[in-house]
Amino acid sequence: AATRQDMTYWLQELQQKRWEYCNNLDAAKRDSRTSPTPSDFSKGLVAKDSPGSILSQNASAERARNILAVETSPTDLVGEQAASQPAPVQPSAINFSLKQWGTEIKNSMSSLRKGNNENRKSIFYTTEEWELLDPTPKDLEDSMALEEKRKHLAEGSKGLTSSAFPFDFGRIPHKTRRPLKDMIGSNKNRNSSDSSPTEWCSGNGNKLVSELQLKYQSQQEELEKLKKDLLSQKELVRLLQQTVRSSQYDKYFASRLCEGVPKEKLELLHQKDDQILGLNNQLEKLNLEKDSLQQEVKNLKCKVGELNEQLGMLMETIQAKDEVIMKLSRQLSECEDNTSSQGGAVNSSMATCTNKELQELDRLKDNLQGYKTQNKFLNKEILELSALRRNAEAREREWQAKYTSLEAKLCQIESKYLILLQEMKTPVCSEEQSPAREVITQLLEDALKVETSEQPEQAFFKPHLVSEYDVYGFQTVPEDDDEEKLVAKSRALDLRSLSLSENREISTGVKWENYLASTMNREMMRCAELKNLIRSGIPHEHRSKMWKWCVNLHVKKFKDSTVPGYFQTLLQNALEKQNPASKQIELDLLRTLPNNKHYSSPTSEGIQKLRNVLLAFSWRNPDIGYCQGLNRLVAIALLYLEQEDAFWCLVTIVEVFMPRDYYTKTLLGSQVDQRVFKDLMSEKLPRLHAHFEQYKVDYTLITFNWFLVVFVDSVVSDILFKIWDSFLYEGPKVIFRFALALFKYKEEEILKLQDSMSIFKYLRYFTRTILDARKLTGIAFGDLNPFPLRQIRNRRTYHLEKVRVELTELEAIREDFLRERDTCVEKRDLISDDEEDS
C-alpha cells in the first residue's frame, strides 16, 4: 500500500474476507458434517427446534465489528487491483517479455490444437493381398483445400497489417480459429484490466511479428516433417510389397526350373538376392540418415534465426543505453560548468546540505535502532501474552471439568432431596400443623416450580430448575399429580447428572465427526466400525441424516420399482377417495403422543404430517389399513424425518423388518414373537424365567406392547432413540436384545419380590426407572452375545405353525358353538365377543 490509509483499508478488507470464510466454514460444518449423503437433507420436527447458537454469536460479533470498523477509502489501487497491474517494461526486459508473451500465445493455442497423433492418418493393411489402402477422394480434397488455404495465409502474413490470425495449426476446425487481435486482447485482459491490445501492439509490434513468424515457421517445419514421415512409411511399405512379390515370383520359377538348373547357380542366385536386399537396406538407412541431417540443419537454421533476433534486441538495448549514457554525460558536464561558475558560494551551500544530510542520517539511524528495540519488545510481549493465554485456557478447562462434576453431584443431591420430600409428605390427620410441616409444605411448593419463559426469577433459593420439555419435545414433568411431579423431576435430574458424567469422558461425537469426514468423498457402506458407532448412539445433529440413510438402505428395492412422486400420488388418492381406515386414524391422532408438544393439540405441526403418512400407508397396504401402534411408529419417525421419509420408514418396519401378519387384525406375527421371546428368556435369563413361572406371572402382557411399537412410551426418551438408532440399522433382533437387557438390568430387584401382584405392578413401571443408556447398551450388545438372527427366524417358523394350529382349533370351536346355538333353543340368546363388537 502506498499510504497508511490504504494499508488500513487493505487490512479491513482482509479481515472481511477472513470473516466471510470462517462463517461459510461454520455453516458448512453445521449443514453437512462431511456426511456421505447430500447436504440439503430433510429434517424432522426435532431439528427445527434446535437453537441457532452459532448464528446468534455471529450476529453479535458482526455488530461489534461494525462498531469498531474504521471508515476508510483507498486513495490508490491496493490488494488484488494493485497486484493485477502490469509492471513497467524495462529495455533490458524486452527479450524476456517477448519470450513470455510468445509462450502464453503458444499455451493459449495448445487448447485449440489437436494432438499430433490425431493429425496422422491411420493406415490399415489387408491380410489377403498386402495392398496399401490410400485415403478416400474426399479426404484428399479436404487436405488439398487446407494446403491451399495454408499457402494463401502464409502469403498474406508477410504484410501483417490485417487482424486475421495467420496460422493454421494442423486440422483445426474453422470455428475454433480466433483473430490475433481477439487472442492478444483476451490474454492481455488476464494481466491488466486497463490496457488494450492495440496499445500494446503499437509499442512492440515489430518484435511480436518476428516472434510470430518464427512460431509459424516452426509449425510449418513440423508439418513438413510429418508429411515426410508419411511418405517414407508409404515407400517402405511399397518396397516390402515388391520384396514379397519378388520372393513369390522367385519361388514360383525356382520350383519350375529347379530340375534343369544346377545347384551351384541356384546358390549363386540366392547370394545375389541377399546382396541386393542388403544394399537396399543400406540405402534406406542412408536415406533416413540424410533426412535426419536435413532436419537437424533446419533446426540449426531456426536457432540461428532466434539468436539473430536476440542479437538485434541486445543491439537495440545497447544503443538505448548508449543514448542514456550520452545524455547523462551532457548533463554532468553542464553541472560541472555551472559549479565552476558559481565558485565558493556553491561549495559552502553544498557543505551545509551535506551536514544536514549527515544529521538526518544520524537521526534515521537512531530511529532505526529505536524501532528495532521496540520490535524486540513487542515480540517478547506477544510470546508472553501467548503463554498467558495458554495457561488461562488450561485453567478454564480445569474449572469447566470441576464445574461439570459439581453440577452432576448437585443434580444427584437434588434428586435425593426430592425423594426425601416425597417420603415426608404424609396425609394430614389432625387439624393442627407443626412448624416442620409448614417448612415441608413450603419446600414442596418451591420444588414443584418448573422453569418457563413466562415465570420470573425468584429471589429465594430453590432446587435446580428443570425445563418443561426435553430436547425431543416430551414433557418432563406432568401437570396434574403433585406426587408424580416429584418423581418426574427426580428422574429428570438423574438424567441430567448422567449426561454431565458422560460429557466428562471421551464423547462419541468426536468419533462420529472423524468417521463422517472419512466418508466425505465416498459412499457410506455397511461395516463393523459403523455398526459400533450406531450402537453407541447417533448424535442429535446427525440423526436425521443417518436415519434417512438407514431407511433408504432397506427400501431401495421398493423405491426403484416405484414412479417419481409415489408418496404424493398415494396421499392424493387417500384424500380424494373414502378410506375405511381414515375414521380410526382421526380418532387416534391426538392419542398418539399426548405428552409431546409436536402432537399435543389439533393445530400442532406434527398432527397433519402424521395424518398424511398414515393415510398414504393405508392406501398402499389395504390388507393392513391401519393398526393401533402404527401411529406411534410414524410419530417417532417424524421427529427426525420429513413426511415421505417417515412413510418409507414405516414401510421398512412393516414390510421389511417384521414378519407378515404382524400388524393385521389377528396380530399373528406379534403373538409368535412373544413365544420366541419366552424361549430366549428361558435361555438367557433362566433364574428370572423360573421366578415368573413360579408365581405364574405372564410378562408377555407387558412386553407385547414393547414389540408392537418398538418401546415407544415404555422407556425414557434418551434410551428410546438409542434403541431406534440400532433398530433402523440392524433390524428386529435389536428389539429382542433390549427387551432381554431391560429384564437383566433389574433382575436382582425383581427376584426380591415374592408375590405375583407386586411383581406385575413392578413390571408396569420399572422400565421408566432405567436411566443409564450406556449400561443398558452394554448389557444388550455385550452380555447377551451370541445372538444370531438365524436362531430367531427358525423359532419364529416353529411357533408360527403352532399358533396357526391353535387358531384353527379355536375357529373349529367357534363354528361348533354357532352350530349348537342355532340348533338349541336354550342357547339362542348367547352371542360371541366378535358379534358383540360388531
Beta strands, then each sheet from edge to edge (+ up, - down):
end
